[in-house]
Every structure is written in C-alpha cells, then in structure tokens.
Amino acid sequence: MSLDKLISIVIVNYNAGTLLPRCLASIARQTYPNWEVIIVDNASRDESLRYARQFDRATVVCNADNRGFAAAQNQGLGLARGGYLMPLNFDIEMTPRFLEEMIAAMDVSPLIGTVTGKLLGMAADGAYLDTFYSTGHILPPDGYVLHRGEGERDAGQYDEMSEVFGAPGAAPLYRRDMLEDIAFRGQYFDESLFTWYEDVDLDWRAQQLGWKCLYTPKAVAYHLGHPEGHGGNMWQLAISIRNRWLVVLANSDFKARTLFAILGYELRLLRYVVRNGYLSAYVNAWKQFFGLMHTAVEKRRWLRQRVRSRSSGDAGARSFASPAVRTGETDHHVEAAQ
C-alpha cells in the first residue's frame, strides 16, 4: 500500500446511531482502494461505538469524554499515515467514485491543498435529495461563510470544476503538506473553537499562505447536516456566534470595506437575536469570546508573520504550471504564492 496515495479518513463519532454504519458502508463501496479509516469516539452513549468496532478496516480510538470536533479530528489526523487526509462527518454517504474523483482533482496542481466535491442533501429518513448542501465555501467580507448553491436544485449549474474559497468540513480532502504548512501550535484545526467554524478558519489560513481549493462536480456525496439549523439550541447558537468572531479576528484584513460589512452583519444579527428571544445566547457568546480572544490574537500575529515572510520570499516561492480551472465567469491558472 503506497502511503503517498493513501487517503486517511478520520471520522469523529458522537452518538451517531445508525448513521455511522451507513457512512462506513459507503466507504467500503469506493472504487479507490487505497484508504484507511480512523474513528475517534467522543464518549458516545449509544450503539454507534459497537458499529465502529465491527468495521474491520477501522482503527478505533475511544475518548473518556467529549473533546469536541476540532480536538478529536486532530487526534485522529495525528494517527493517520496517508499523504491525503479526509475528515469525514458520520452523516455523509459517498457515491462509489467519490474518493477516486477527489484524488484526480487534487492531481491538477501541487498548489491545490484542498478539494471539495458536490455535496447534496439527505433527508432524515436517508432519502437522497437533488438540492445542494454545498459546492464549496464562499466567504463574503462580513466573515459569515456561505455554502455555494445551498438549497438550490441541482440543474447542472455547478457541473464545472472551479476554484472556491474553501471546503466544508463534512468531507474535504486535504494534502498533508498543506496541513503541515498551515498548522498553528501544531494544530490543523484550532481546538479552542471546539466545533463549528474550524473548517473556515483552516480555509482562511490556507488561502493566505498561498494554497488553493478546487471544487470537482464529479465527486458526489450526500449529507444530512443540520436541517433545523443552530438557532433552536442556545448552546449551539452561542458557539456559532463566538467562533465566527474568533475566526474573523484571527484572519480578516479589517480594511474599511470589510469593517462596514462586519458592522452591517452584526446589526442584523443583534436584531435577529432580540426578535427571536436569543439575547442570552448572544451575551454568552461575548463572554466566551473575551475568554478565548487571546488565542485568536496570537494566531493572527503568527499568520501575519508567515504571510510577510512568504511574500518576501524567505519561505521560498512555489511556482507550478497547472491546467486552467473555472472560477466565477473567468478562466485562469492556479498561481503560485508570492
């Protein structure tokens, strides 16, 4: 088994129920044979851990408590042997050629550090939907990440390979070299975030350090996600709000246009939480933010220094020829970081 082309799939399990065996079954059906599975269980209390142990190609690690998604993913990625790493949500079901097409897209250029596929929705009963969950991350100036195509019916509008800002953490494929390059404090995902926005933070660091993310429509998977959203759970809402602030603080350029966009979003957010009775979650988010902002500030300083060093050529410029890919309305080449 070639470790260079080995895909290490890391699943963080937390009370996944019957979703986990369905996810694992979709891995077993892959046409690409060179993979391994690492399952990190965050103290599940249901039958899902039994399902994990029944999958004979999986390494299972059990935590005594819930360490959060980011820390558990880092734990599993630290055990991975492959040159390509795939954090995979347990509520994902991949079509048989998913891994094969993701690797093919990664091979377009050595500058591509992340690949994301066509993620369609899945109903609670397991039925596959023809509406998009995501075809990649879009990041507006206000720092509130959007899923390109979310909720749209698949009518072929995203059937061209294209460069996007980043990949949803549900089923990205990362190049190991990129993850090592952008790791902060030895962490790929920032563990202070616990869960949510850790993928956006990783996207943002990668973009600033010259790595590219490529969307391939040929890699299709189905994702259940959170059809009810985060608004109904005060804890989830507070963490989601807090983490967006932390990620923006660590990564944003804070130019005038960006600041106006952030202010506009915050005013809309405040109006939303007041009208819907979520003010306590908003206040709690601020309290948590101030307790964690020192990490975001330190990461910002580290990242600014890395970007300046790379821009000056101290880190060595990367320059590779690559085929043209489609972005928005124009074709262009994936270019080297300067």
Summary of the structure (lengths in Angstrom):
residues: 338
radius of gyration: 19.4
end to end distance: 35.7
largest distance: 56.7
contacts: 1129
relative contact order: 0.13
helix: 38%
strand: 24%
